[in-house]
Amino acid sequence: MPASRALHSDTDGKTTYLHAAKPFPFKTIVAAIDFSEESSAALRCAQELARLRHAMLLLIHVIDPVGYAFPSGAPVAVGRDKAAREELGRIEAEVRKQGIPVHSRVETGIVCERILLSLRDHKAALLVLGTKAITGAGRAALGAVTRQLLAHSPCPILTVAPDAPGAPRKFGQWNNVLAATDFSLASLSALHYAQRVAGGHLIVLHSARCGRHEVCPNCLERLRFLAPFDEAHGLPVDHVVTGGDPVATIVEANARLQPDLIVLGAPSPEHQEHDLEHSTVARVIAAVSTPVLIVPESRERYADELIEEVATA
């Protein structure tokens, strides 16, 4: 995709740097798993993050209670409950053998509601979710539950695409981080997290909708102000302003730079289901295999109103 861009670099052109370690912001990690191929990669990612960063890991599996409403379906539902608890217990035991502090829970109820309650109860700092294989359609890549969580989760969400056949990935190291911002409150919160988790190099990207990015320095100056070179930790920062469709810009930058992580602001809770399907976040997740960290706007966390809103939606 051709795109003009103004670039400011505080680096010497290298892509790997050493600097003083920063505290990892995610001390309690929740992995929502359904024993599918999609959640397998997410589980490995959450496990590796918890191991490397000495974080607590909570494994949660939610069983939809619809089957219990029908007498003929009850035995199947009960069997599924028992099998889920046994499988989750087995996974928990394997994770604990690696020295990772871990707990597991099987919940019954509305999936999105139960996950939100678990995030609140455990004051979770990060939720890890698996997505389907890469596709051009947001609906195919993100299920309805995931789309709701993107807009309503009180904590950041890390989405992880499944591994390519025969090519398992390594997780846990976020050396090169790409953060895209549109200067909304959520994307500014995302930029703050990107600065905290970037291990060696941060690229901050903005796609200007005005079409004047080549002659107007305002956006570039704003990026430099919001994400300056981190002298305390020696984190080099590249600032990039370009034009065109933000999704295409992010996808092109991901293919060219191959970052370890993409960081975006979460969709607004006011988004309707149709809007979420076509949001920048959903479209980026659907188009890349790179893990994507979605950060909500800083607001009151773990509020009961948030859970009630989703439960009654």
N, C-alpha and C positions, 0 to 999 in steps of 0.2 A: 504494500500500500504506500504510494508516494505521500510524503508528508514533510512539510518544512518545519523546522524547529529551531528555536534559539536555545543555546546550551551554555550553561556556566558550570565549570568544574573546579572544585577545590582540591582535586587529586592530581597525581602525576600520571594518570592514565591506567594504572594497574587496577585489577579487580579483586585483589586479595590483600587484606591489611590486618595488622595485629594492633590491638589496643586493650586498655584496661577493661576487665569484665564489668558488666552492669547487672544489677539484680534482676533476675527473671521475674516478670510481673504475674505469672500464672502459678500460684502455689497449690490450687486445688483444680484438678482437671477432670471433667466429666466426659466419658465416652458413651454415646448412645449407640447400642449395637442391636442388630436383628439377626445375627449369624449368617448374613448374606456375604457374597463376594465383596460388595461395596463396603460393608462395615468392617471387613477383615483388614483392609488397608488402613482405615481410620483407627482401628484398635492398635495396630502396630505403630502408627504414628503417635498416638496418645501415650502408649507404653514407653516408647523411646524418649519422648519429651519428659515424662515423669522420671525416668531413670537418669537421664543426663542432668536434669535440673532439680532433682530431689523434691519433686512435687507429690502430693497425694493424688491417687487415681481412683475415681469412682466409676464403676461399670454399671450401666443401667439398661435394662431391657423392659419394654412396656408391651403388655398383652392387651389387645383390644377386647373388651368384654362382650362384644356383640353375640358371640357364640353361646354365651350363657343364657341368652334370652329365649333360646329355642331348645326344648327338651331333647330333641334328636341330636342337637349339636353339643350338648353338655359333655358327654364322655370324651369327645374329641378335644374340646377346649381344656378339660381337666388334664388330659394326657399331654397336651401341648404345654400347659403350665408346668407340669412335673419335669418334662424334658428340658424346658428352658432353664429351670432352676438348676438341674443337674449340669447342663452345659456351661452355664455361667459360673457355677461353683468350680468346675474343672479349669476354666480359663483363669479364674481368680487365683487358684492354687498355683498354676504355672507362672503367673505374673509375680506372685509373692516369692517364689523360689529365686527370682532375680534380684531380690532385696528391695522391691518397689512397694511402698505402703499402699495397699489397695483394699477396697471394699466393693461389694456388688449388691445390686438390688433388682428384684423382679417386681414390677408394678403392674397393676391391672386398672385400666381406665382409658380415658381419652389421651392418646399418645402425647400430643403437644402439651396438654395441661399437666400431665404427670412429669414430663421433662422439665417444664418451667418450675413446678413445685420443688423438684429435686435441686435445681439450680439455686433456688431461694434457700431451701433448708440447709444446704451445705455451703452456702455463700461461695458458690463456684466462681472461679476466675476465668475459666475457658471451657467451652463446649466443643467437642470434636465430633463431626458428622461425616459419614461417607456419602459420596454422590455416585451416580451411575456413570457409565462410560461416556467419553467425550462425544458430544453431539451438538448440532447447531440449534437445537430447540431447547429452550429453558425448561419447558414442562417435562421433557424426557430426561433431563439431567437432574432435576430437582423435584422430589415428591411434594405433595401438598403440605405435609408436616414440616419439611425443611423450609419451604417458602414462608410459612407462618413464623417459624423460629427466627428466620433472618430478620424479620421486622419486629419481633416481640421479645427476643432474648435480652435479659438484663446484662449479660456479659458477652464478650467477644466470642465468635464462632469460627472454628477452623474447619473448612471443608476439604476433604481429601478424596481425590478421584481414585478408582481402582487401579491396581498395577496392570501394566501391559503383560500379556501372556509370556511367561518365562523371563520376565525382567522386573523382579522386585526392587523397589527403591529403598534408599537409605533416608531415614527421617531424623529430625532433631537438630540439624545444623542449619541455621538461617544466616549464612554469611552475607550473601547478596540479597537485598530486599528491595522490591519495587513498590512504592506507595503512590497511588493516584488520588488526587484531590480535586474537588470542584469548589472548594472553599466553603462548603456547607458545614454545619456544626458537627455532624457525624464524621465527615471526612477529615475534619481537623482533629477530632478525637483519634481517628485512625492514624493520622500522621504522628501523633504523640506516641502511640503504641509502636509504630514502625521505628521511631528513633530509639525506643527502649529495647527492641528485640533484634535489631540489625547487628550481626556479629562482626561485620567488617566493612560493608559498603552499602550506602543508601542512595537509591535513585528516586527522586521526587518528580512526579509527572503531572502536568495540568494540560488539558485540551481546551483551548480558548474558543468559545462559541461565537465571539464577535468577528473573527476573521482578520483581526488587526495585530495578531501576535508578532508578526515580523517587524512592525514599525513601532509598536507600543511596548515599552519596557515594564509596564505596571505589574503584569502577572509574574514575570520573572523576578522582579524585586520583592514581590509579596512572598514568593516561594523561598527566596533567600532569607527573608525575615523570619518566616515560620519554621524553617528547617535549616538553621545555620550550621556551619562546620562545628562539630562537637569537640571543642578543645579539651574538655575534661577527660573524655574517653578516646580521643583521636579517631572519631568516626568521620571518614570522608563522605561528602554529600554532593551528588550531581543534581542539578536543577534543570528540568527540561520543560519547555513550553512549546506546544504544537497546536495544530488546528485539526478540524475534522471530527468525525464521530468518536466519542470517548472510548467506546467498546473496541472499535477497530484499532485505535491508537494503543490501548492497553495490550490487546492481543498481539499486535505487531511488536511492541516493545518486549513482551514476554518471549516471543520467538527469537528475537535478536539478542537479548541480554541473558536469557535463560536464568532468571533469578531463582533463589531457593524458596521464596515466598512472595506473594502479592498481598498487599494490604489495602482494603477499601472501607469506606464508611457504610454502615448498614442502611437499608431502606427505611423510610419513615414508617412508624406504626400506623399512620393514617392511610397507607397504601391499601388499595383494594386488591383482591386476589388476581384480577386480570393485570393490574399494574405491576405486581410482583413478578409475574411471569416474564414481563418485558423490561424489567428494570436493568440498569447497568450491571448490578451485582450478579443477578441470575444469568445474564448473557455472558459475562466474563467467565463465571464458574463453568458454564456449559461449553466454553470454547477452549479451555486450557486444562492441562494435566497438573500444573503447578498448584500446590496447596494455596488456598486463599483464606486470609484472615479478615473477617468482617467485624467491624467495631461499631457498636451503637453509640449514638450521641450520649454524652455524659448527662445522666439524669438520675432521679431517685431509683435506686436499685432494689430488687426483690420486693416490689410493691404488690400487695394483694390485688390491687385494681388491674394490674397487668395480666395476671393469671385469669381473673374473672372475665376480662375483655376477650381473651382467646377462647375460654371455655364456653362463652355464650355467642361466639361469632357464628 
